[in-house]
Amino acid sequence: MRRRVVGVGVVALLLASAPWLWTTISAQGHLYDASDAPTADVVVVLGTAVAQDGREPGARLSGRLQTAAELVRDGRARVVLVSGDGGGTSGDETSVMTAYLTERLGVDPRRVVADPHGLDTYDSCVRVREVYGVTRVLVVTQSYHLARAVTLCRHVGLDADGVAARCDDCSATLLVGKTVRDYFASGKAAWDAVRRRPPAVVSPADPGVRDALRD
């Protein structure tokens, strides 16, 4: 009886972990540090909470933006597409991201395009392809989130490689908590992918990235 209970528990754990295993395994070979990242015309920075003042990026978001700026400076990307929630509970993510890149990190404003309707990772990936017409990208986010982001973007048809963002001011407690959260978020990611959910906001084609690449 005890062996049967243990066996059932192991099977249940494997089933519960299947989405996480999918995102982890699918992203293998597509995850990099900034120093050895491949090249792409476009680097996508995924949004997250801004600071309490609503004007500065939080620790995780600033790390993502710093990494994206480094990729541009090193010639590994030409245009930064910031994708986040323009009406987020912590503030206007994409406006804060754009200002930080251009005013604090010295990225040419002509090279920054904002998508204020990237309401979650899946939406950001779909909109990069369907709204902005991009097919090849580098995706920047912290390591705990990177495999899920890359897997989703590749699943919706993007040739995506992930670049781990720095997070110098992130505490160990925060990173552990986010890693646990991402384990459970993989279930939603798999469900979104299986049913090919349309993004929450459907927009017409936007030439912003194409125009930025032309400059």
N, C-alpha and C positions, 0 to 999 in steps of 0.2 A: 504493500500500500504506500509506504514511504517513497519507494522508488518511482511509483506512478505519479505521486504528487510532485516530486522533483522533476520528473520528465515533463509533466504538464507545465511546470513553471519555466523550464528552459525553453520550451516551444513558445510559450506566451512572450517571453523576453525577446526571442528572435523575431517574432512577428511584430512586436512593438518597435524593435530596432530596425526593421526593414527599411523604412524611409531614410533613416540616418545613414544606414549602410549604402543605400542607393546614392545619396548625395556625396558621400565620402569617396566611394569607389569611382563614380563617374567623373569626379574632378581630378583624379590622379593623372599626373603628367601635364596638368594645366595650371599649377600653382607655383608662384614665384615670389622671391623677394625683389624689392625695387632694383637692387644692384645687378640682378641677372634676368630681369624681365625682357621678354621679346618686344618687338615694336608693333605699333598699330597707329593708324591715323587718329583714333579717338580713344580717350580714356574716360570711363564712366565712373563717377564718384557717387556712391549710394548714400542717401541722406540718413540722418538720425538726429536725436535731440540737440537743440542749441542750448546755450547757457541760460541761466535764470534771467539774465537781463534781456534776453530775446534778441541781442545784437551781435553776440559773439558765438562761435561754434563751441560746443562742449568738447571735452577731452578726446572722445573717440572721433568726433567729426573733424576736429582740427588735425588730428593725425592722418585722417584720410586725405584731407586737402593738401597737407604738406607732402604726402607721398605722391599725389597726382602732380603737384608743381615740380617735384623732383624729376618725375618721368618726362615732363615737358622740357625742363632745362637740359636733361641728358639726351634729348632728341629721340626718346622712345615713343613719344606721342606728340601730336600737333594741336589737337583740340580737346578741351575738357568739357564733357557733358555732365553737369551736376543734376542729379535726379532725386527728388525728395518731395515732401509735402509742403506746398506753399501755404497751407492753412493749418499747419500742425499745432498740436496742443502746447508745444514749447515755443512756437514762433514760426516765422516764415523761413523754413529750412533753406530753400534755394536762393533766396535773396541774401541770407547770411553767408552762404557758401560762396556766392558770386563775389560779394564784397571782400571777403577774406582772401580769396584767390587774387583778386585784382589790386586791392589796396594794401594788403599786408604781405603777400607772397610775390608780387610783381609779375603776375601772369597777364599778358596782353588781353585787355577786355574783348578784343575782336576774336579771341581764341576760346572764349567761354560761352557756352550755351546752357540755358536753364530749362529744365522740365519740371514745373511745379506740380505735376500730377503723378509723379512716381510714388504712389501711396504705400507700396510695399515692394519687396524685392521682385516678386513675380511681375507686378505691374511695370516696374522700371525696365525689366528685360524686354517685355513685349513691346513697350512703347519705343524703346531704342530702335527696334527693327521696324515696327509698323508706322510710327509717326515720324521718326527722324531718318528713316531709310538707311540705317547703318547695319552692316553685316559683320564687320570685324572690330572687336573692341578689347581693351584691357579693362578689367573691373577691379576697382579698389575698395576694399573694406578690411576690417580686422580679421585676423586668422580664424577666429572662432566662427565667423560668418561666411568665410570665403568659399568653402567647398559648396555650400548650399547655393550661394549666389552664382557661382560659375556653372553648376549643374543646371540650374533653372535657365540661365541665359543660353546655354548650349542646347537645352531641350527645345527652346522656342525658335531655334534656327540661327543663333548667333555663333560666329567663330570667336569664342571668348576664352581669354586666359585671365587668371586672377593674380593680383599683386597684393601681398599682405601689407596693410597700412601700419604705420607706427602708432604707438599708443603710450607715449612716454609718461603721461600723467595718470594713466589708468591703474587703479589699485588691483592687487591680486584677487581680492574679494569680488570686485566688479567683474573681472575677466572670468572667474570661475562661474559666477552667476549667469553671465551672458552665454557661456559655453553650455550650461545646463539648459537655458532657455532655447538655444539654437537646436539642441537635440530634439526637444519637443516640437519646435517650429518646423522641423523637417517633415513631420506628418502632414501639416497643411500644405507644404511645398509639393509633396507628392500628389496630394489630392488635387491641387490646382493644375498640376501638370497633366494628370490623367484625364481630367475633364476639360482641359484646354480652356480654362476660364478666361473670358474677355477681361481686359483691364477695367477698373472701376470708372475711369473717365475715358471715353472714346473721343479722339480728336482727329481733325483733318491732318493731312501731311504737312509737316513743318520743314521748311528749307534751311533752318538755322545752321545745322551742322554742315550741310553742303556749302552754304555761303561762307562759313568760317574757314573751311578748307580751301576755298578759292582765293581768299585774301592773301 
